[in-house]
């Protein structure tokens, strides 16, 4: 599985099981995720890859804004809400 910046993941383990996040950073066995509400861009959460389920969906424009440093918590909230409404 390819974990990429900007992709959605669902938490499988922990007190946040079932929550949807957006990948902010990716490393060998962990991903740094945020959702704009409980986990903001200022205080993201590190999760082991085996504890998240990859959702093969990348909201339009999220990766570009992330790479440019223009991504906001409101963008994350909007992208996750749009995904939930359309799935």
C-alpha positions, 0 to 999 in steps of 0.5 A: 500500500502506498501511503501518500500525503493528503490521503485519507485514513481511518483509525483502527485502534485506540480511543479514536478508532473509527475517526477519519484523518488526513496524512500530513507526513509519512515515514517507514512505519508511521504516519502523522495525521490531522483532522482539523478538530481534535488533532490540528496541524499544530498538534498532529497525531502519530499513528503506526501504519498497522493501526490505520486503514488507508482510504484510497481517496485524496481530496482535491487540492489538499496535497498541493496546499500542504506542499505549499504550506497553505493548508489550514485546519478548515481545509481538513475539516471541509475535505473530511466532511465532503468525503463523508457526504459523498460516500 
